[in-house]
Amino acid sequence: MIKFNSKYDYIVIGTGSAGCVVANRMSQNSDISVLLLEAGKEDTKPKIHIPVQCVNLQGSKVEWGYLS
């Protein structure tokens, strides 16, 4: 069973390449606690793992539809 704290020093949102690196580096310090959060379902579509295919995922169920 996973144990969750009620308080964290840092919360990292998003487990993309940057989020994972940031959370990993911060968690190396045993004096701080880090919570890494990710939303969404499991990435079962092969195109998700091929960066050049990101264009083909626009408008699909794996895209959140946010504009920036």
Secondary structure, 3 states (H helix, E strand, C coil): CCCCCCCCCEEEECCCHHHHHHHHHHHCCCCCCEEEECCCCCCCCHHHHCHHHHHHHCCCCCCCCCCC
